[in-house]
Amino acid sequence: MGAFEWLLLPVLGSALLCLLLVPLGYQVIARGVIFADLAIAQWAALGTLAGLYFLPNYTLAGAPVSSLLFALLAAMTVHLIFRLLGEAKEAWIGLLYVVGASLAILLVSDDPHGAQALQRAAAGDLLWANWELVVATAILAALVWLLSWKLSGWLSSAAFMPVFAIAVTYSVSLAGIYVVFATLIITPLIVGSIQGKSPIAAALCAIAGHLVAIVGSVMFDVPVGPAIVIATLFTALLWLGTRSLFSENGHHL
């Protein structure tokens, strides 16, 4: 057991990440612009990279301050796109993502370690989670569930975007863009198609996928970020198939 004690923090961080992102994912899907979260996550990662060069050592509860500022800027831009650009909103949000990704590449182009920095921003490394980020994720997850319980209308209000941007900032710092996008979308999309608006089953399914990926990453020495994406998708499809099979046989899952 002692040899695997170091995994307790990544496992805890992973579970909290699912509890934070899955309820938010339902709202992203409900708003009809799936790639808004990807664009904001990309700008949060851009902020992290910018912080390495311009604001080193400036962090807030484990996340770079520059990442938080860039994510809030992107969230404000997405909000304005929703309000002002109507039918063209998908195209503008796609443009926001591409500009953020291009700026990130240009920013690290002269750095011999730039490729590694870009890969870390995209794929993350949840196995090396730190306590500051895990605690911040726990606080944010508790806040999201408390707001959803006490003030259910907040998800569709103007308050959603700044909370979402902060959640994405800490999530990207903890696990990278791919994991954030997969956790936000996969189980709310697949499990939610049958389970409805309750995020509990989707969150549990996401946690199961994350845990499978962490175990697989350690056992087979593969990158944990891409493993989480694949394992979460597999787990969600398996849950959906099992649920359908039980329903056909007159049982309820």
Secondary structure, DSSP 8 states (H G I E B T S, - for coil): -GGGGGGHHHHHHHHHHHHHHHHHHHHHHHTT-TTHHHHHHHHHHHHHHHHHHHSTT-EETTEEHHHHHHHHHHHHHHHHHHHH-GGGHHHHHHHHHHHHHHHHHHHHTT-TTHHHHHHHHHH--GGG--HHHHHHHHHHHHHHHHHHHH-GGGGGSTTHHHHHHHHHHHHHHHH-HHHHHHHHHHHHHHTHHHH-S-HHHHHHHHHHHHHHHHHHHHHHT--HHHHHHHHHHHHHHHHHHHHHHHHHTT---
